Amino acid sequence: MTRRVKTATRRAPGALGTVRQLPSGRWRAFYRREGRTFNAPRTFTTKAEAEAWLATEFADRVRGTWRDPEAGRVTLAAYAWDWLGSRPDLAPRTRDLYRRNLDRWILPRVGQHDSSRGVELGAMDVSDLTPATVRTWRAATLTEARASATRQLTREHERAEHPARVWARSKGIHVATTGQLPAAVTKAWRAAGEPQPARRKSPVVVPIETAGETTAAQAYRVLRSILSTAVTDGLLTANPCQIKGAGQVAHRERPTASPAEVAQIAAHMPSRYAVAVTLAAWSGLRYGELFALARRHVDLATGTVRVERALEQVPGQPIRFGKTKTAKSYRTVHLPAFIVTQLREHMAAHVAVEADALLFPNADGSPTANATLSRHFRAARANVGRTELRWHDLRHTGATLAYRAGASVPEVQARLGHATMRAANIYAHTAAESDAALARNMDALYGKLAASA
């Protein structure tokens, strides 16, 4: 006997599309538009449910919220690299930062690598990314970033607390907390029988509970930016990066140096970099701005420097001159008179006569790399007993000294070249006059502090 094969039995076309009952009794729905057929992603128990799906699709089109189900069928990895390639506006250093975040945190698997609890965003279709997926990824990223930072801090502690360093300090011998130990110190320690410290105490560099937070926040901001573009492109109806505060870090207060400490650190720097320390601390210039200054940017008569560019450093690439960090960073900064005096003497002794000669170059006149400066700065700060200071803390010092000289928030905003505070636009027209007065006040402050030292 021949067995009859069941086929779809009922079909109900309508203005919104077609619903059809399957042999199983369930209903499917589809509609055609611009020569394409769009099928419901699942079947429905009742005809009413199938028609409701058609009505929802129609309403989404009317509202402008409809999304082509095939549009998001591109992996995040493919989309992210295309996105990065379509951003010629990015500074080289920013582009490199985004690339490293994609390579390390956003696209590969993070979390439990040997189980299903990890997440690999790069292998997922953009359209499949949900707030829940992003929350899982962010938690895994924060955990891994914290573990990585903790390991780094542990290694730094172990280097700082090497028995030879501890022994040298106990004997009054100055040694840096990082870097290679001087051969003479190692030899003396071995000659003393390689004594081991009775107890080691770790210097707190970064609170362990905040370790990795900056890394995770950076990665989250990059992902959020990529998916924001995906929304614009119609691949997503909404950005799944919805974690409040995930792109921000509550930074602890950074240390600052006193004027006396600034002078002492400068005295321990190579002579061609000494004034760079005092200029950074009393002007608030960023490293990239300061070391991009050339003779033509200095007006000793008016006591000003013009910030028009910044050094750009990308690993594996030559140092180059690029734009300032923001449009507000392009500015003229007035200097206290005593800094002008130091700068005049420095330029006479260390700066070539050409207009484009850098103020603080290497010995051969080339731009000073961050690594070179950091090496000298670490040694100088150690001699002053301020091993926790970073070069960027001189910028914080500049802001603090400006406030102590009586500057207002918008005046410091304009002086440091920040672009995120709303008051900057309100007071932009008075920036030059107020900055000149601020420089005079800072000069007076220096005199008072020097007299009381």
N, C-alpha and C positions, 0 to 999 in steps of 0.2 A: 504494500500500500504506500502510495506517495504521500509524504508529510508536507503539509502546507507551511510555508514560511511566513511568519507574521511580518507585516510592514506597517509603516506609520499610517494611521487610519483617519485622523482628523487634522485639517489644516484651516486656520482662520486668519487670512490676510486682513490687514487693516491699515489705517492712515499712518500709524506709528511704526508699523512693521508687521511681521508674521509670527504667530504662535502655532506650534504643531504638536499634536499628541503622539508620543512614541508608543510602540507596542507594549512597553512596560507600564504604560499608563501615565508616565511623567510627561511634562511639557518642556519643550525647548522654544527659545525665542531668538529671532534674528531680524535684521533690517538691512536694507541696501542704501548706500549713499555714495555718490560720486563714483559709481562703478565698482564699489567694494562692498563685500558682505561682512557685517559685524555680528558675530554670534555671542550670545550670553555666555559667561564663563562657566555656567553650570546649568543643570536642568532643574525644573521646578515641580513641586507636588501638585499644584493646581494651575488652571488656566489663568486665574486672577493674578497669581504671583508672577507668571510669565509676562502678562500684560503690564503689570506694575513696573517690571524691569524696563520694558520699552518706554513707558511713560517717564521714568527717571532719566533714561538716556536722552529723550527728547527735551526734557526740562533743562538738563545740563547744557545741551547745545544752545538753548535759548538764553540761559544765564551766562554763557561764555566760560563755563567751568568744565566742559567736556574734555576728556583727554583720550587721545588715540591709544588704544591698548597696545598697539605695536610700537608706538613711539619710544617707550621706555625700555624696549628690548635691546638695550645696549648695556654691557657691563660697566660698572663704575670705573674699572681700570681703564677701559677704552675711552670712556667719556672724560675722565679726569685728565688724561694725557692730552686729549684734544683741547680741553679747556685751558690747560697750561700753555699749550702752543698758540692759542688764540689771544694771549694776553701780552702784546708787545709793550704795553704800558708799564709792566712790572720792572722795577730796578733789578739789575743782575743779582744782587745779594738777596732780594726778596724772592726772586725766581728760584734761586738755589735753596732757600729755606723751604719753599713750597715743595720742591722736588724731593728734598730729604724727608719731609713729613709724609709725602705719598709713599716713598720707598720703604720707610721704616714703620710707620704707624697706621696709615689709612688703608692701603691696599692689601698688604699681606695679612695672614692670619695672626690675630692677637688673642691672648687668653690661654685656655687649656689646649696646648698644641697636640696633645695625645688623646683628646676626647672630643665629643661633640659640643662641649660647652664653649669652645672658642668661636670666634666670628671672623670671617674673611670677607670684608666688604667689597674688595676688588673683584671677586668672582660673582658677585650678585648683580642682577639687572637693576638699573637705576630705579625702575618703576616698582621694584619689590622692597625698596628701603622704607622702613616705617619708623616712627618714634621709638617703638620698642627695640627695634634692631639697633638704632643709634645709641640708646641707653645701654644696651648690652656691650656694644663696642666701646663706648666711653668708659664704662666701669673696668673693662679688661685693659684698656689703654692706660688708665690711671694706675692700675695695679702694677702693670709691667714697667711703666715709667718710674714709679716710686721704687720698685725693686732695683732698677738699673741705677737710679740716682743714689740709692743707699749703698750699692756695691762700690760706686765711684767714691763716695764719701769715706767708706771703709778703707779703700786703697790709699786715699789721701792721708787718712789718719795713720795708717801703718807706716807710710813714708815719713810723716812728721814725727812719729814716735819710734823711729828706728833706734835701737840701743845706742848706736854711735852718736846720734843727734842728742839723745837725752844725756849721755855722758858728757858730751862737749858743753852743753848748756850748764850742766852742774859744775863744770870747771871754769865757767865764765867765758867760754869760747863762743863767739857768735857764729851760728850756722842758720841758713835759711830753712824754712819748713818744707820746702820742695826743691826739686832739682838734685843734681849729683853732688854728693858730699866731696869737699876738697880732699885731695889725696893725703895731705898732711894730717887732716883730722882723722881719717880712716886709719892711717899708719899709727898715730898716737893712741887711738882707741885699742888697736890690736896689741900695741906694746904694753898697754895697761892691763892686758889679760882679757880683753873683750868683755868688760863688766856689763851685766844685765841690770836694768832698772828694777828696783823693788816693786814699784807700782807705776802703772801707766795711766795717765789721765788724758782723755780725748778733748782737744779744743772743739767747742761747738761752732761749726762753720755754718750749717743750715739746719734748722729744726727738722728732725726726721719726719714729723707728721706733714710737713709741706714739701718734702722731696718729691720731685716728679710732677708737681702740679703745673708748673710753667710749661713743661713739655706737652702734657695732656691738653692744656688750654690752647696752645698753639695749633696742635693737630685738629682740635675741634673747630677752631676758627677757619682753618683751611677747608675742612669738609663742609662746613656751613656755607662758605662762599661758593664752593663748587655746586652744591645742591640748590643754592639760590638761583644760580644761572640755569640749572635744570628746570626750575619752576618757570623761569622766563621762556625757556625753549619749549615748554609744553610737555616735558617728560614727567613732571610731577605736578599735582594740583596744589601741594603745599610743601614747605620745607620740613622734613622730618627732624631737623635739628631744633628741638624745642626745650632743651634742658636749660633752665634759668641759671645764669651765672657760670655755665660750663666753659665759656670762652674767656673768663676773667680769673685773675688770681689776686687774692688779698695779700699784697706784698707787705712784708714786715718793713719797718722803718730802716732805711739804709744808714750806715755810719757816715759821719762827716769828719773832716780834719780841722783842727784849730789853725789860725794863721801861723802860729809858731811851728806847728807840725808840717804845714805846707812848705814853709821855708826850709825846714830840716830835711824833708824828703827831697826837695829841689837840690839841696847841697850835696846829696848822695847820688844824684843822677849824673850821667856823663854831661859835660859842660854844654854840649849842643842841644840837650834836652831839658836843662835845668829850668829855663824860663818857660818852657811848655807847661811845666807843673804849676807855676804860679799864675800863668795866664789862664790855664784851665780852671783853677780854683777861684779866680777873681772875675772871670768873665762868664763862666758856665757854658762854654762852647763844648760841643760834642767832640769825641776823638776824631771822627772823620772830617769835621769842619776845621778843627784846629790844625791838623796835619796836612790839609789841603791849602792852607794859607800860603800865599807867595808875597814877595816884596810889594807887588802892585796892589795888594789888598790892604796895605797898612798906610795910614796917614798920621805920621807922628805929630804934625802941626795941630791937628784937631784931636789927637788921641783916640783914634777909632780904627777898627778893623772891619772890613766888609766880608760878610759870609756869602759867597756866591756859588760854592760848589762843595763837594765832600768826596773823600776817598771811598772807593768801592772795592771791597775785597771778597772774592769768591774763591773757595778752595780749588787749587789746580789752575787758576788763571792769573795773569799779571794784574798788579794793582792798577786801577784806572781812576780818573776823575769823573764824577757823575753829579747828578742833581742833589740838592739838599734834601733832607728827609721829607719836608713838606714845603708848601709855598710860603708859609710863615717863617720857615727857617732861613729864608733869604732875607738878610737884615744887616744893619750897621750897628755895631756894638761899641759903646764908649767905654774907655778904660780908665781906671784910677791913675792918677799922675805917677805914682811910684812904679806901676806896671809899665807905663810908657817909658820911663827912664830905663828900667830893666830891658825892655824890648829894644830900645835904641842901642844900648850897649851890646846886646846879643846880635843884632843885625850887623853892627860894625865888625864884630869878631867872627861870626859864623855864617853869614848869608852872603851869597854871591851878589854882584852888582846888577845882574840882569833883572828886569821887571818880573819875569816868571820864576825867578829863583825861589825855591821853597824856604819857609822860615825854619822848619825843623826836619831836615832831610837826614838820610843816612850820610855817612862820610863821603860817599861818592856823589851826593846830590840827588839821589833817587828817593822816592817816597818811602817813609818809614812804615814798615808793616806792623800790624797790631802785635804780632808775636814778639817782634824785636823790642817794641816799647814795653810790653808786659814783662819781659825778662828783666829789663833794667828797673822797672817800677817795683817788681817783687823784691829785688835786693834792697832798693832804697827804703821801702816801707818797713822792711824787717829791721833795718838799722835804727828806725825810729820807734820800733815796738808796736807798729800798727799793721800787723800781717793780715787783718781782715779787710783792709781797704782795697777797693778796686779802682782802676783808673776812672771809671764812670762816677765813682763817689766824689771825685773832684767837681763834677757838674752839680751834684747835690750840695756840695760845699758852697759853690757859687750862688745857688739859690738861697741857702741859709744866710750867707753873709749879706746878700742883697736885702733880705727881710730885716736883718739886724741893723742895716743902714737906713731903714725906714721906708723901704719900697712897698708899694701896694701889690696886690695879687696881679692885676693887669700889667703893671710895670715889669714884674718878674716874668710874667707870661711872654711879654714882648722881647725881653732881654734874652731869654733862653730859647726863643723861637718855637714855642709850643703852638699847636694849631687846634687843640681840642677844647679849650676853654672859651666859652661864649664871650667873656669880657674882652678878649683880645680884639675882636672886631670893633667894639664900642670905643676903645681907646687907641686905636691904631693911628689916628691923626696926630696924637700927642706923644707918640712913642719916642721920637728923636729928642725932643726937648726934655722929657722926663728922664730918658736914659742918660743924657749928659749930666743932669742934676744928680742922678743916682750915682754916677761915677765919681762925682766930687764928694758926695757923702761917704762913699766907700773909701775914698782916699783919706778922709778925715777919720773914719773908723780905724783904718790901719794905723794912723799916727797915734791914736789913743791907745790901741792895743799894744803897739810897740813900746810906748812910754811906760805902760803898766807891767810889761813883761819883766 
